[in-house]
Amino acid sequence: MEERNGCELLCCLFQPVNNNLIVTGSIKSQIQTWNVSTGKAIKGGLGKTAGAVKALSVDSSGTTLWCGDDKGSIFSFIFNVTSGRVQRAKRYVVCPGQPITCISNRSWMTREARDPSLLVNARHDALMLFRICPDGTLEMKRHFPISHSRLNIRSAFCPLMSFREGACVVTGSEDMCVYFFDVARKTCVNKLQGHSAAVLCVCWNYDESLLASCDEEGTVIVWNREQ
């Protein structure tokens, strides 16, 4: 598969319900759905945003695509899981002029977080958690301060930990630390120190017994979670 205009592609993901489809986000303010088998762009699978597409996420049903751009906006698209066609639904200006660097979608089943949620990193020194309302609109639920003003910082939900211990999220930060935040208490419940440069990305293994974090200098640290 090759972008027809030869422009830079900044992100991509598989359609979770139809693995024959992938979506790409480009520097030219576009998303595009592709057929994996043919390697061709899907007709009707092109969508427009306000700026370069920096982050993508799809809900578990595969019917809603979320996009974050470098202008500080989040866009939602209705996604046809069979044809791959997309239709723009809503736009939310989260932080004008500040790039969205990460979007994660999650449907929690805990007392502290009953509704589908969107976890968002943006370059204005904050990690944001939005509630996805039944009509598809976003409602700010939590705002956690982190050091984030110049790099592409990423975060993640902690679904298994949240099921056992209450809703939690984890994020990298430009102050060389990894932060865990409790959604209900709105506080930092743990801070991991060990990196010597800004922490860019965090991810769990399948059972959340191990957390990997990587930094600006190329170091990866694997952390054991205490039982």
NORGIRA-V230328 format. One record per helix or strand. SS is the DSSP state (helix for helix, strand for strand). FROM is the first residue (numbers start at 1). LEN is the number of residues. If there is no record, write none. Layout:
ss/from/len
SS/FROM/LEN
SS/FROM/LEN
//
This chain:
ss/from/len
strand/9/6
strand/21/6
strand/30/6
strand/41/8
strand/53/6
strand/64/6
strand/73/7
strand/86/8
strand/100/8
strand/116/7
strand/126/7
strand/138/8
strand/155/3
helix/159/7
strand/168/4
strand/177/6
strand/187/7
strand/199/6
strand/210/6
strand/220/5
//
